[in-house]
């Protein structure tokens, strides 16, 4: 997973597990987002989302771990970019 993927994951949760809405906000297709999630789960041999009738309904323990990590990393990225602004045109 990279920082962009962590953003995708966080957006799915923020959209209350509605993949179509998350994909629209991320400017990607819903099938691409679904395939990315399947790829993560298969690569790490984990399940990130609770599902009912193939619909995401919540996070598993692993999903909660990824969500918390993603949130922390994305907040740090934002602080990093804001910090860089302090150096813009200074030197």
C-alpha positions as CSV (number, residue, x, y, z in Angstrom):
1,X,0.0,0.0,0.0
2,X,1.2,3.5,-0.7
3,X,-0.1,6.9,0.5
4,X,-2.6,7.1,-2.4
5,X,-4.0,3.7,-1.5
6,X,-4.3,4.8,2.1
7,X,-6.3,7.8,1.0
8,X,-8.6,5.5,-1.1
9,X,-9.1,3.3,2.0
10,X,-9.9,6.3,4.2
11,X,-12.4,7.7,1.6
12,X,-14.3,4.4,1.5
13,X,-14.8,4.6,5.3
14,X,-15.6,8.3,5.1
15,X,-18.3,7.5,2.5
16,X,-19.8,5.0,4.9
17,X,-18.6,2.0,2.8
18,X,-20.3,3.2,-0.4
19,X,-17.8,2.3,-3.1
20,X,-19.6,4.2,-5.8
21,X,-19.5,7.4,-3.9
22,X,-15.9,6.9,-2.8
23,X,-14.8,6.2,-6.3
24,X,-16.7,9.3,-7.6
25,X,-15.0,11.5,-5.0
26,X,-11.6,10.0,-5.9
27,X,-12.1,10.3,-9.6
28,X,-11.6,6.7,-10.3
29,X,-14.0,3.9,-11.3
30,X,-15.9,1.8,-8.8
31,X,-14.6,-1.4,-10.4
32,X,-11.0,-0.2,-10.1
33,X,-11.5,0.6,-6.4
34,X,-13.1,-2.8,-5.9
35,X,-10.2,-4.5,-7.6
36,X,-7.7,-2.6,-5.5
37,X,-9.3,-3.7,-2.3
38,X,-9.4,-7.3,-3.5
39,X,-5.7,-7.0,-4.4
40,X,-4.8,-5.7,-0.9
41,X,-6.8,-8.4,0.8
42,X,-5.3,-11.2,-1.3
43,X,-1.8,-9.8,-1.0
44,X,-1.9,-9.7,2.7
45,X,-4.2,-12.6,3.2
46,X,-6.6,-10.5,5.3
47,X,-10.1,-9.3,5.2
48,X,-10.5,-5.5,5.7
49,X,-14.2,-5.1,5.5
50,X,-17.2,-6.8,7.0
51,X,-19.6,-7.7,4.3
52,X,-23.3,-8.6,3.9
53,X,-24.4,-9.8,0.5
54,X,-21.1,-8.5,-1.0
55,X,-21.7,-5.0,0.4
56,X,-19.3,-3.4,2.8
57,X,-20.9,-2.8,6.2
58,X,-18.0,-2.1,8.5
59,X,-14.4,-2.7,9.2
60,X,-12.8,-5.9,10.5
61,X,-10.1,-5.6,13.2
62,X,-7.5,-5.5,10.4
63,X,-9.5,-2.8,8.6
64,X,-9.7,-0.7,11.8
65,X,-5.9,-1.0,12.1
66,X,-5.4,0.1,8.5
67,X,-7.9,2.9,8.9
68,X,-6.2,4.3,12.0
69,X,-2.8,4.0,10.3
70,X,-4.1,5.6,7.1
71,X,-5.6,8.5,9.1
72,X,-2.4,9.1,11.0
73,X,-0.2,8.9,7.9
74,X,-2.4,11.2,5.9
75,X,-2.5,13.8,8.7
76,X,1.3,13.6,8.9
77,X,1.5,14.2,5.1
78,X,-0.6,17.3,5.4
79,X,1.6,18.6,8.2
80,X,4.7,17.9,6.1
81,X,3.3,19.8,3.1
82,X,2.2,22.7,5.3
83,X,5.7,22.8,6.8
84,X,7.3,23.0,3.4
85,X,5.3,26.1,2.7
86,X,7.2,27.8,5.5
87,X,10.4,27.4,3.5
88,X,8.9,28.5,0.2
89,X,10.8,31.5,-1.1
90,X,12.8,31.9,2.2
91,X,16.2,30.9,1.0
